[in-house]
Amino acid sequence: MVPNWLLWARELQATAQTGLTFTQNPYDRERYEAMQALAVKMMAECTGSDLAVTEKLFASQSGYATPKVDVRAAIFRGREVLLVSELIDGGRWTLPGGWADINETAGGNAVREAREEAGLAVKVTKLAAVYDRDKSGHPQPYPFHIYKMFFLCEVLGECAKREGETGEARYFSIDALPELSESRVLVRQILRLYEHYLNPSLPTDFD
């Protein structure tokens, strides 16, 4: 369950961000800035984060506030699934993926992530699921609201891998999954994606 304080802090931040985007009244601007400062204090206090870091995180957001989009590429080989080790999460494993980039389609982001993190050229075959992160039971509640998009992908060949946040890419049996980076993907999500892989006619899952 997402704690109420996090929902309230997000709503304060989103209201302040959207208000600062559209208001032309200097007094309203002061009120929205005060609202944003309150959201920063709530988030920093309740998470134990540095106030300046949290303030910078919120200040970097502009325009109408909308959920962020996380895109993941699900690649299966028989009863195996391809996972990459997440270096910034102690080497735990996840599906290739990350934040969607601007000026790139949702499916194109999945293709890029598979190339950069796993060194594989792929094509997207299906949007299998769109999950609300809050409703999925991921640990470590995030400051912003997130939609997670899972695409089934088919391998076309190998290509150069980008070195950086992820390490090794490896296939694992779905019956013997390694320790996952559960902030990014859950066992039940992988198993559900496997069902889509076995039965492509299943409709896309969504909350």
N, C-alpha and C positions, 0 to 999 in steps of 0.2 A: 504494500500500500504506500502511495506517495503521501508524505506528511502534509497536513494542512498548511503549515507555515511555508512550505515550498510552493504550493499552489498559490497562496496569497502573494508571496514575493514575486512570483512570475507574473501574476495579474497586475500587480503594481508596476512592475518594470514594463510590461507590454503597454499598459495604459499611458504611462509616462512617455515611452518611446514614440507611440503613435501621436500623442498630443503634441510633443515637441516637433514632430514632423509637419503638422498641419496648422498649428496655432500661429496667429499673427498678432495676438494680444500680448504685450510684454508682461502683464500681471499674470495671465494664464501660464506663460512660459516659466515664471518664477515658481508657480504652484507645481507644474510638472517636473521641474528640476528638483524641488523639495520631495516630491513623490518618488523620483528615481533614487535620490539619496537615501530615502527610507528603505527602499527595496534592497539597495546595496548593503545597508546596515543589517537588515534581517538575514540576508543570504550569508554575509560574512560571519555574523554572530552564531547562527545556527549550524554552520558547517565548519566553523573554526578556521575559515580561510582568512588570508591577509586582506584587510580592508582596501588597500590601494590596488591589489590585484583584482579583486572583485569589481571595484569601481571602474577599472580599465576594461574589464570584460564587458560590463554593461554599456559603457560609453562607446564601445566599438560598434554597437548595434544602432542602426538608423532606419528610417522609413517605417512603413506600416508593419507592425509586429506580426509575424507568422511563424508556424512551427519550422524547425530545421529538419533537413532530410538526410538520413543515413542510408546508403545504398550498399547492398551485399551481393556477391556473386556466389551462387551455389553450384558447384561442379561435382558431379558424381561419376564414378567408374565402377559399374556393378554395385556391390554393396559397400563401396568405399566413398568417402567424401574428402575433397581437398581442403586442407586447413593451412593457415600460415601462423607462425609464432609471432605474438605481439610483444616486441621488445620493451615497449613502455609499460607493459603489464606483466613483467616478470617472466616473459617467454610463454605465457599461456596462449592457447590456440583459438583462432577465430576464422570465420569465412573471410576471404579477401573483401575489403570494402572500406568505406569511410564517408566523410561528408561529400554531398553532391557538389560538383563544381559549376560555376556560372557558365552559361553559353554552351552547355553540353546536355544532351538528352539524358533522361533517367537511365535508359538502357546503355547509352554511351558511357556513363559513369561506371557501370558494372564492368563493361569491357575494359575500360582504362584501369580500374582497380585490379582486375585479374592479370593484366599485363604488367603493371608496376610492382605488385606485391607477390605474384606467383610466377612471373615469367612465362605466362601462357597467352597465346592469341585465342580468343573465344568469340563465339557469337551468342547473343541472347536468344533463347527459345521461348521463354515464358516469364511473365510477371506472376510469381507464385503467391506472394503475400505482401500486404501492406499493414504493418502493425503499429499501434500506438505504444511507444516504449513504456510509458507509465502503466499501461494496462497489461503488459507482458510479464511483469515481475522481475525485471532486471534489478540487480543491486546497484548501489551508488547512484541515488537520484541525481539527475543532471539539472543545472540551473535553467535550461531552456527546454521547452516542449519539443519532442522529437517524433517524427514518423520514420519507421524503418521499412525500406523496400527491399524485398528479396527476389532476385532474378535467377531462374535456372539458366545455365550456360553450357554450351557444347564446345569442347576443345577442338581448335583447328590446327594448332601447332605450338611450337615453343618460340620464345622471343627473349630479348634482354630484360632482365629484372632490375628495377630501381632499388638501390641500397638505401636504407633509411629506417623507418619505424618498424618494419617487419623483418623477420629473419628467414628461417627455413620454411619451405613449402613442402607439404607431405600429405599423402593419402592415408586415411585411417578408416578402419572398419567402423561402420555405424554401430556395431555391437561392442566396440572397445574404444570409445572416444577418449581422448586425453583430457587433461584439466583445461577447461575452456575459460576464455576471458569473458565472463558472464555479463560484464557491462556491455558487451558487444553482441554476443549470441548465446542462446540457451540450448541445452540438449533437446528439449521438446520442439524447438523451432527447427533444428536440423532434421529430426525425425519426421516432422510434418513436411518439410521440403522434400524428403526422400519419398514420401507418399505421392507428392506431385510429380516427382521424377518417374515413378513407376506408372502413374496414371495421369498423363498430360491433359486429359480431358476434364480433370477436376477444376472447378471454378476458382478464381483468385480469392484467397482469404483476405478479409479486411475486418477491422473493428467497426 
